[in-house]
């Protein structure tokens, strides 16, 4: 049985996500192709414990910051048809546990979108730790999951006949995080 340990070079303490060097991305099917996008405004922290199993992660994403490379589409996704950012401006993730998985980890937590909270599991990889040119200690992580947007009340769609719809329900979420140890 595999156990989860905090890598020795990963100092226990508070690590703040660096949004300049991190990304919250997603992919969703549109007809037969995929649309990729990201959120540009987010913040969060990691509370790394000596025992990795009790470490915590908290992230808040400003939904208005969605960027798919098309302003008209982004404005539509911000509307009441999808995120309804006037009523629900943020999406949050609060971890509830972490466990080992292959060469990485699974981060379990509560994702809240449009006032609906569901448990999700992010499969992650620890990428290492380095000191930058300014003396800051930085750690890197990648993680991903797939969610069903309808589970969160993001259910607008256009039927195309039969069982086909314009927009896929499954959203692939990709995270690339660089966090800075707070001194």
PLY file of the C-alpha trace (Angstrom):
ply
format ascii 1.0
element vertex 183
property float x
property float y
property float z
element edge 182
property int vertex1
property int vertex2
end_header
0.00 0.00 0.00
1.32 3.41 -0.96
1.56 6.20 1.60
1.58 9.90 0.94
4.56 11.83 2.22
5.47 15.46 1.83
8.63 15.68 -0.31
11.54 16.67 1.93
12.29 19.82 -0.11
8.68 21.04 0.20
8.73 23.17 3.34
5.70 23.03 5.60
3.87 26.36 5.72
1.69 28.65 3.64
2.33 28.77 -0.11
0.53 31.41 -2.18
-0.45 30.64 -5.77
1.38 32.92 -8.21
-1.27 33.76 -10.83
1.33 35.11 -13.26
3.01 31.70 -13.47
-0.07 29.50 -13.01
-3.06 28.58 -15.17
-6.64 27.44 -14.62
-7.60 25.96 -17.98
-10.45 23.93 -19.41
-11.58 22.14 -22.56
-15.16 21.52 -23.69
-16.60 19.95 -26.82
-18.44 22.21 -29.29
-20.03 20.13 -32.05
-17.16 17.88 -33.12
-14.23 20.07 -32.00
-12.86 21.25 -28.67
-12.85 24.79 -27.31
-10.07 25.64 -24.89
-10.09 28.46 -22.43
-8.80 29.68 -19.13
-9.58 31.98 -16.25
-7.19 34.91 -15.86
-8.12 36.13 -12.36
-7.70 33.68 -9.49
-6.01 33.39 -6.13
-5.38 30.74 -3.56
-3.04 29.15 -1.12
-1.71 25.79 -0.09
-1.21 24.95 3.57
1.49 22.30 3.39
1.81 20.14 6.49
4.59 17.76 7.48
2.00 15.04 6.92
0.86 15.59 3.33
-2.46 13.89 4.05
-3.58 16.87 6.16
-2.37 19.59 3.78
-5.05 22.03 2.55
-5.73 23.95 -0.67
-8.12 26.89 -1.14
-8.71 28.58 -4.51
-11.08 31.31 -5.65
-11.65 32.03 -9.37
-13.33 35.17 -10.73
-15.69 33.82 -13.39
-15.75 37.14 -15.28
-12.11 36.48 -16.18
-12.99 33.64 -18.58
-11.00 33.80 -21.82
-11.67 31.46 -24.74
-10.18 33.79 -27.32
-13.61 34.96 -28.51
-15.24 37.95 -26.79
-18.79 37.14 -27.97
-18.56 33.58 -26.64
-16.97 34.75 -23.38
-19.77 37.29 -22.82
-22.37 34.58 -23.46
-20.71 32.22 -20.97
-20.74 35.03 -18.37
-24.51 35.52 -18.88
-27.42 33.89 -17.09
-27.42 31.14 -19.72
-24.23 29.75 -18.18
-22.28 31.19 -15.19
-24.64 34.08 -14.35
-21.76 36.13 -12.94
-24.05 38.89 -11.69
-25.40 36.44 -9.09
-22.43 34.07 -8.84
-19.17 35.94 -9.53
-16.80 33.29 -8.16
-16.01 29.61 -8.33
-14.25 28.11 -5.30
-12.35 24.95 -4.45
-11.66 23.90 -0.85
-9.75 20.68 -0.34
-10.97 18.07 2.11
-8.22 15.48 1.73
-5.30 14.18 -0.26
-4.13 10.64 -0.93
-1.37 8.96 -2.96
-1.99 7.96 -6.57
0.62 6.26 -8.77
3.59 8.68 -8.76
1.47 11.61 -7.65
-1.59 12.37 -5.58
-5.35 12.80 -5.64
-6.61 16.05 -4.15
-10.21 15.70 -2.97
-12.30 18.78 -2.33
-15.48 20.75 -2.67
-15.97 22.70 -5.90
-18.66 25.39 -5.79
-20.09 26.85 -9.01
-23.35 28.84 -9.17
-24.02 28.10 -5.51
-23.84 24.33 -6.06
-21.13 22.41 -4.21
-19.95 18.98 -5.37
-17.01 16.84 -4.36
-14.35 16.51 -7.07
-11.07 14.63 -7.30
-8.05 16.19 -8.99
-5.28 13.82 -10.09
-2.03 15.67 -9.52
1.70 15.61 -9.93
4.32 17.36 -7.81
6.84 18.99 -10.19
9.51 20.07 -7.72
10.73 23.07 -5.80
13.26 25.76 -6.75
14.50 29.09 -5.46
13.97 31.91 -7.95
16.37 34.77 -8.76
14.80 36.90 -6.00
15.25 34.40 -3.19
11.67 33.12 -3.21
11.06 29.40 -2.84
8.62 28.13 -5.47
6.88 24.77 -5.89
5.14 23.43 -8.98
2.11 21.18 -9.38
-0.08 20.01 -12.24
-3.56 18.58 -11.69
-6.59 17.66 -13.76
-10.15 16.44 -13.44
-13.32 16.13 -15.48
-16.62 17.55 -14.27
-20.14 17.55 -15.66
-21.26 21.17 -16.02
-24.92 20.19 -15.58
-24.12 19.00 -12.04
-23.49 22.68 -11.20
-26.55 24.13 -12.93
-24.57 25.24 -15.99
-26.96 23.52 -18.34
-27.81 25.76 -21.30
-27.53 23.92 -24.61
-28.93 23.69 -28.13
-30.37 20.33 -29.26
-29.19 19.17 -32.67
-31.54 16.23 -33.04
-31.54 12.82 -31.49
-29.11 12.62 -28.59
-26.80 15.32 -29.99
-26.26 18.77 -28.51
-24.18 21.79 -29.49
-22.07 21.85 -26.31
-20.62 18.90 -24.42
-21.48 18.38 -20.78
-18.06 17.09 -19.76
-15.50 19.78 -18.94
-11.84 18.76 -18.73
-10.09 20.98 -16.19
-6.32 21.42 -16.29
-4.35 23.22 -13.59
-0.74 24.26 -13.63
0.24 25.86 -10.35
3.38 27.62 -9.19
3.19 28.56 -5.52
5.50 30.78 -3.46
6.44 29.96 0.13
5.40 32.81 2.42
8.13 33.90 4.82
0 1
1 2
2 3
3 4
4 5
5 6
6 7
7 8
8 9
9 10
10 11
11 12
12 13
13 14
14 15
15 16
16 17
17 18
18 19
19 20
20 21
21 22
22 23
23 24
24 25
25 26
26 27
27 28
28 29
29 30
30 31
31 32
32 33
33 34
34 35
35 36
36 37
37 38
38 39
39 40
40 41
41 42
42 43
43 44
44 45
45 46
46 47
47 48
48 49
49 50
50 51
51 52
52 53
53 54
54 55
55 56
56 57
57 58
58 59
59 60
60 61
61 62
62 63
63 64
64 65
65 66
66 67
67 68
68 69
69 70
70 71
71 72
72 73
73 74
74 75
75 76
76 77
77 78
78 79
79 80
80 81
81 82
82 83
83 84
84 85
85 86
86 87
87 88
88 89
89 90
90 91
91 92
92 93
93 94
94 95
95 96
96 97
97 98
98 99
99 100
100 101
101 102
102 103
103 104
104 105
105 106
106 107
107 108
108 109
109 110
110 111
111 112
112 113
113 114
114 115
115 116
116 117
117 118
118 119
119 120
120 121
121 122
122 123
123 124
124 125
125 126
126 127
127 128
128 129
129 130
130 131
131 132
132 133
133 134
134 135
135 136
136 137
137 138
138 139
139 140
140 141
141 142
142 143
143 144
144 145
145 146
146 147
147 148
148 149
149 150
150 151
151 152
152 153
153 154
154 155
155 156
156 157
157 158
158 159
159 160
160 161
161 162
162 163
163 164
164 165
165 166
166 167
167 168
168 169
169 170
170 171
171 172
172 173
173 174
174 175
175 176
176 177
177 178
178 179
179 180
180 181
181 182
